[in-house]
Amino acid sequence: MNSAAAASKIAVIGCGISGAVCASSLARNGVSVAVFETARGPGGRMSERKETTEDGKEMLFDHGAPYFHVSNPDVLGLVRDWEARGIVSQWKDNFGSFDCLSKQFTDIEKEGLSIKYVGVPGMNSICKALCNESGVESKFRTCVGKVEWLEEEDLWSLTSVDGQSLGHFKGVVASDKNIISDRFTTVTGRLPPIDLTLVPELATKINEIPVNPCFALMLTFGEPLRSIPFKAFSFEHSETLSWAFCNSSKPGRPKTSECCWVVHSTAQYAKEVIAKVGLGMLSNTVFSQIAEELFQEFQKTAADIPHPLFMKAHRWGSAFPAVSVEREEKCLWDGKKRLAFCGDFCVSPNVEGAIISGLAAASKFVDIASCL
Ligand SMILES: Cc1cc2nc3c(=O)[nH]c(=O)nc-3n(C[C@H](O)[C@H](O)[C@H](O)COP(=O)(O)OP(=O)(O)OC[C@H]3O[C@@H](n4cnc5c(N)ncnc54)[C@H](O)[C@@H]3O)c2cc1C
């Protein structure tokens, strides 16, 4: 990238919902922006997973966030716009709860009390649409491995993990706390991309964030599970499972005879498993054992749940940050170096918190746009 282009461009690392909202907001405000995402597509913890059965049928699962609520007026404004564009819909099924002791289901919400939103046709649709907006340049399968501060040029230099130069930028938004946390080293064996000594205050805050893990179990049955009275329900008195969602019942999903469910483990279960098997690569055998264990608990909800046509477990090592580090400012910001950190860990451990934080990070740059 030539220096004139670098003079005003902002790099956003990560295309989860906070990074995607931030990039979209920057572009809409006339700030030039490039997004780098290590995964093959956008979404982060709002991703959609494509799987294939043995007989070649394709299935799609929202294996991260299954839906979200909104109460913040700014976020509501955005979500209504996304609804009008057809990338978000309301999921109108009533949610229930299953008590593992009494073996009873109960209705936990009165109709219309809380609006539940989903991306359409998958939870990743919002990030997909935002990173394709005019003015947003997106690069996938690009893991940022080094973010260097060039003091003399007053610019940032980004390099991928395989040593490729990604260009020079006037500012950087990091939308994943692992980019400067010790956890990055624990999981990857590499040094964090951003040198912690450059931003000691921010690093201290980020390193202190404990996280709750979760295993998601993806299931496909040959037909709908008619003995389960709810399309989504929580588990009471289960040490293993927390929630179950019928993916196929969400609006805009493919209408097939098969029926897909996603079941979430409790954080406690996930912590115990991770304590035994670690955060590194797991073998298929270990994943199969975890899937079987989670399915056995799910099967207790009704007498006639058949064995699924497809079953697979996914590990979310950092599913939910357990604390919020910047509820006031909504993002972490170093104005001198033009470096922002955004994500759910700043505001609240959910989609809405991540959106609020992405908007806040963008506004830091928009406020100084005339100096970029
Ligand atoms: C199982 C599960 C269930 C959930 N349930 C709900 C729910 O019911 N309701 C709700 O509102 N929320 C829920 N959440 C939480 C919600 O998904 C998150 O709060 C939100 O998606 C976080 O978005 P984010 O942008 O902050 O982070 P992320 O989505 O984690 O985005 C960070 C992105 O940065 C990328 N990245 C990291 N490092 C690099 C690098 N070096 N180079 C390039 N890219 C990089 C990552 O690949 C990722 O895409 C759930 C999450 C999980 C996992």
The ligand as a Gaussian input file, in Angstrom:
#p B3LYP/6-31G(d) Opt

LIG

0 1
 C      -21.898000     -21.055000      22.187000
 C      -22.211000     -19.592000      22.278000
 C      -23.493000     -19.162000      22.596000
 C      -23.800000     -17.804000      22.646000
 N      -25.086000     -17.413000      22.918000
 C      -25.414000     -16.107000      22.823000
 C      -26.772000     -15.677000      22.910000
 O      -27.679000     -16.489000      23.087000
 N      -27.042000     -14.351000      22.784000
 C      -26.060000     -13.421000      22.583000
 O      -26.365000     -12.225000      22.437000
 N      -24.760000     -13.793000      22.516000
 C      -24.420000     -15.104000      22.625000
 N      -23.109000     -15.499000      22.523000
 C      -22.058000     -14.484000      22.590000
 C      -21.853000     -13.771000      21.259000
 O      -21.661000     -14.713000      20.239000
 C      -20.638000     -12.884000      21.400000
 O      -20.811000     -12.007000      22.496000
 C      -20.348000     -12.019000      20.157000
 O      -20.556000     -12.738000      18.974000
 C      -18.913000     -11.525000      20.274000
 O      -18.552000     -10.787000      19.116000
 P      -17.107000     -10.114000      19.049000
 O      -17.034000      -9.396000      17.780000
 O      -16.841000      -9.378000      20.309000
 O      -16.054000     -11.332000      19.068000
 P      -15.819000     -12.538000      18.056000
 O      -17.101000     -12.961000      17.445000
 O      -15.058000     -13.557000      18.833000
 O      -14.904000     -11.909000      16.896000
 C      -13.501000     -11.818000      16.957000
 C      -12.960000     -12.189000      15.574000
 O      -11.560000     -11.900000      15.505000
 C      -10.941000     -12.910000      14.725000
 N       -9.501000     -12.903000      15.049000
 C       -8.921000     -13.186000      16.239000
 N       -7.590000     -13.064000      16.155000
 C       -7.312000     -12.703000      14.877000
 C       -6.090000     -12.425000      14.178000
 N       -4.898000     -12.493000      14.792000
 N       -6.164000     -12.074000      12.865000
 C       -7.375000     -11.990000      12.237000
 N       -8.553000     -12.245000      12.857000
 C       -8.516000     -12.584000      14.163000
 C      -11.656000     -14.179000      15.181000
 O      -11.494000     -15.229000      14.237000
 C      -13.105000     -13.677000      15.266000
 O      -13.788000     -13.846000      14.038000
 C      -22.784000     -16.857000      22.425000
 C      -21.493000     -17.276000      22.100000
 C      -21.200000     -18.626000      22.025000
 C      -19.811000     -19.078000      21.637000

